[in-house]
Amino acid sequence: MMNYSIKEKIKSNPHLKQFILNLIIHPIKTRPRLWIRLFQFAYIKKGHQSVIYKNVRKDIVPFNSFELGAKSVIESFSTINNMVGAITIGSCSRIGLGNTIIGPVSIGNNVNLAQNITVSGLNHNYTDPNKIIISQGITTFEIIIEDDVWIGANSVILAGVSIGKHSVIAAGSIIVQNVPAYTVVAGNPGKIIKQYDFSLQQWVKV
């Protein structure tokens, strides 16, 4: 109850909120300050035998959760950023080389992301033409990637998208709409190429 009251007090006071954010996040570098990064071992939740390689950029802060399931791997040169939303990655999943994951994002079990993929639950607002875009704030919409999904290299998954289980996203695809389960999607924007028909027990081209 006390923690809830403190959080509400901070949220309701813009000056206090900005002061605390500046203590945690460098306002120009827009990444956690060194003193925060030194304590990441205490608030990053990692499952048994999970691996985050040393040269992963961990823009991970304590006020949004980050969880990595058992036997999951985040490969080198990736960026993980939970500063605007929580990130959950299930068990036996692999985030490939050079991926960028910006919360809010939920990734299931046995998910494979190839190389140079962007998964971002963040959008910048730009409604007022009289203000620079970066000053207009952001909106976030959670991305959900269900179990047993494969995403090909150089794909982009946009905010608010849900990808159903046992689906494949072809390399270089831009996913702007929800993807049903047991589906293959390709292109820019991504379009359904084929789906599995359980009554026919085979993949059917769309």
Secondary structure as a PSIPRED ss2 file (coil, helix, strand):
# PSIPRED VFORMAT (PSIPRED V4.0)

   1 M C   1.000  0.000  0.000
   2 M H   0.000  1.000  0.000
   3 N H   0.000  1.000  0.000
   4 Y H   0.000  1.000  0.000
   5 S H   0.000  1.000  0.000
   6 I H   0.000  1.000  0.000
   7 K H   0.000  1.000  0.000
   8 E H   0.000  1.000  0.000
   9 K H   0.000  1.000  0.000
  10 I H   0.000  1.000  0.000
  11 K H   0.000  1.000  0.000
  12 S H   0.000  1.000  0.000
  13 N C   1.000  0.000  0.000
  14 P H   0.000  1.000  0.000
  15 H H   0.000  1.000  0.000
  16 L H   0.000  1.000  0.000
  17 K H   0.000  1.000  0.000
  18 Q H   0.000  1.000  0.000
  19 F H   0.000  1.000  0.000
  20 I H   0.000  1.000  0.000
  21 L H   0.000  1.000  0.000
  22 N H   0.000  1.000  0.000
  23 L H   0.000  1.000  0.000
  24 I H   0.000  1.000  0.000
  25 I E   0.000  0.000  1.000
  26 H C   1.000  0.000  0.000
  27 P C   1.000  0.000  0.000
  28 I C   1.000  0.000  0.000
  29 K C   1.000  0.000  0.000
  30 T C   1.000  0.000  0.000
  31 R C   1.000  0.000  0.000
  32 P E   0.000  0.000  1.000
  33 R C   1.000  0.000  0.000
  34 L H   0.000  1.000  0.000
  35 W H   0.000  1.000  0.000
  36 I H   0.000  1.000  0.000
  37 R H   0.000  1.000  0.000
  38 L C   1.000  0.000  0.000
  39 F C   1.000  0.000  0.000
  40 Q H   0.000  1.000  0.000
  41 F H   0.000  1.000  0.000
  42 A H   0.000  1.000  0.000
  43 Y H   0.000  1.000  0.000
  44 I C   1.000  0.000  0.000
  45 K E   0.000  0.000  1.000
  46 K E   0.000  0.000  1.000
  47 G C   1.000  0.000  0.000
  48 H C   1.000  0.000  0.000
  49 Q C   1.000  0.000  0.000
  50 S C   1.000  0.000  0.000
  51 V E   0.000  0.000  1.000
  52 I E   0.000  0.000  1.000
  53 Y C   1.000  0.000  0.000
  54 K C   1.000  0.000  0.000
  55 N C   1.000  0.000  0.000
  56 V C   1.000  0.000  0.000
  57 R E   0.000  0.000  1.000
  58 K E   0.000  0.000  1.000
  59 D E   0.000  0.000  1.000
  60 I C   1.000  0.000  0.000
  61 V C   1.000  0.000  0.000
  62 P C   1.000  0.000  0.000
  63 F C   1.000  0.000  0.000
  64 N C   1.000  0.000  0.000
  65 S C   1.000  0.000  0.000
  66 F E   0.000  0.000  1.000
  67 E E   0.000  0.000  1.000
  68 L E   0.000  0.000  1.000
  69 G C   1.000  0.000  0.000
  70 A C   1.000  0.000  0.000
  71 K C   1.000  0.000  0.000
  72 S C   1.000  0.000  0.000
  73 V E   0.000  0.000  1.000
  74 I E   0.000  0.000  1.000
  75 E C   1.000  0.000  0.000
  76 S C   1.000  0.000  0.000
  77 F C   1.000  0.000  0.000
  78 S C   1.000  0.000  0.000
  79 T E   0.000  0.000  1.000
  80 I E   0.000  0.000  1.000
  81 N E   0.000  0.000  1.000
  82 N C   1.000  0.000  0.000
  83 M C   1.000  0.000  0.000
  84 V C   1.000  0.000  0.000
  85 G C   1.000  0.000  0.000
  86 A C   1.000  0.000  0.000
  87 I E   0.000  0.000  1.000
  88 T E   0.000  0.000  1.000
  89 I E   0.000  0.000  1.000
  90 G C   1.000  0.000  0.000
  91 S C   1.000  0.000  0.000
  92 C C   1.000  0.000  0.000
  93 S C   1.000  0.000  0.000
  94 R E   0.000  0.000  1.000
  95 I E   0.000  0.000  1.000
  96 G C   1.000  0.000  0.000
  97 L C   1.000  0.000  0.000
  98 G C   1.000  0.000  0.000
  99 N C   1.000  0.000  0.000
 100 T E   0.000  0.000  1.000
 101 I E   0.000  0.000  1.000
 102 I E   0.000  0.000  1.000
 103 G C   1.000  0.000  0.000
 104 P C   1.000  0.000  0.000
 105 V E   0.000  0.000  1.000
 106 S E   0.000  0.000  1.000
 107 I E   0.000  0.000  1.000
 108 G C   1.000  0.000  0.000
 109 N C   1.000  0.000  0.000
 110 N C   1.000  0.000  0.000
 111 V C   1.000  0.000  0.000
 112 N E   0.000  0.000  1.000
 113 L E   0.000  0.000  1.000
 114 A C   1.000  0.000  0.000
 115 Q C   1.000  0.000  0.000
 116 N C   1.000  0.000  0.000
 117 I C   1.000  0.000  0.000
 118 T E   0.000  0.000  1.000
 119 V E   0.000  0.000  1.000
 120 S E   0.000  0.000  1.000
 121 G C   1.000  0.000  0.000
 122 L E   0.000  0.000  1.000
 123 N E   0.000  0.000  1.000
 124 H E   0.000  0.000  1.000
 125 N C   1.000  0.000  0.000
 126 Y C   1.000  0.000  0.000
 127 T C   1.000  0.000  0.000
 128 D C   1.000  0.000  0.000
 129 P C   1.000  0.000  0.000
 130 N C   1.000  0.000  0.000
 131 K C   1.000  0.000  0.000
 132 I C   1.000  0.000  0.000
 133 I H   0.000  1.000  0.000
 134 I H   0.000  1.000  0.000
 135 S H   0.000  1.000  0.000
 136 Q C   1.000  0.000  0.000
 137 G C   1.000  0.000  0.000
 138 I E   0.000  0.000  1.000
 139 T E   0.000  0.000  1.000
 140 T E   0.000  0.000  1.000
 141 F C   1.000  0.000  0.000
 142 E C   1.000  0.000  0.000
 143 I E   0.000  0.000  1.000
 144 I E   0.000  0.000  1.000
 145 I E   0.000  0.000  1.000
 146 E C   1.000  0.000  0.000
 147 D C   1.000  0.000  0.000
 148 D C   1.000  0.000  0.000
 149 V C   1.000  0.000  0.000
 150 W E   0.000  0.000  1.000
 151 I E   0.000  0.000  1.000
 152 G C   1.000  0.000  0.000
 153 A C   1.000  0.000  0.000
 154 N C   1.000  0.000  0.000
 155 S C   1.000  0.000  0.000
 156 V E   0.000  0.000  1.000
 157 I E   0.000  0.000  1.000
 158 L C   1.000  0.000  0.000
 159 A C   1.000  0.000  0.000
 160 G C   1.000  0.000  0.000
 161 V C   1.000  0.000  0.000
 162 S E   0.000  0.000  1.000
 163 I E   0.000  0.000  1.000
 164 G C   1.000  0.000  0.000
 165 K C   1.000  0.000  0.000
 166 H C   1.000  0.000  0.000
 167 S C   1.000  0.000  0.000
 168 V E   0.000  0.000  1.000
 169 I E   0.000  0.000  1.000
 170 A C   1.000  0.000  0.000
 171 A C   1.000  0.000  0.000
 172 G C   1.000  0.000  0.000
 173 S C   1.000  0.000  0.000
 174 I E   0.000  0.000  1.000
 175 I E   0.000  0.000  1.000
 176 V C   1.000  0.000  0.000
 177 Q C   1.000  0.000  0.000
 178 N C   1.000  0.000  0.000
 179 V E   0.000  0.000  1.000
 180 P C   1.000  0.000  0.000
 181 A C   1.000  0.000  0.000
 182 Y C   1.000  0.000  0.000
 183 T E   0.000  0.000  1.000
 184 V E   0.000  0.000  1.000
 185 V E   0.000  0.000  1.000
 186 A E   0.000  0.000  1.000
 187 G C   1.000  0.000  0.000
 188 N C   1.000  0.000  0.000
 189 P C   1.000  0.000  0.000
 190 G C   1.000  0.000  0.000
 191 K E   0.000  0.000  1.000
 192 I E   0.000  0.000  1.000
 193 I E   0.000  0.000  1.000
 194 K E   0.000  0.000  1.000
 195 Q E   0.000  0.000  1.000
 196 Y E   0.000  0.000  1.000
 197 D E   0.000  0.000  1.000
 198 F C   1.000  0.000  0.000
 199 S C   1.000  0.000  0.000
 200 L C   1.000  0.000  0.000
 201 Q C   1.000  0.000  0.000
 202 Q E   0.000  0.000  1.000
 203 W E   0.000  0.000  1.000
 204 V E   0.000  0.000  1.000
 205 K E   0.000  0.000  1.000
 206 V C   1.000  0.000  0.000
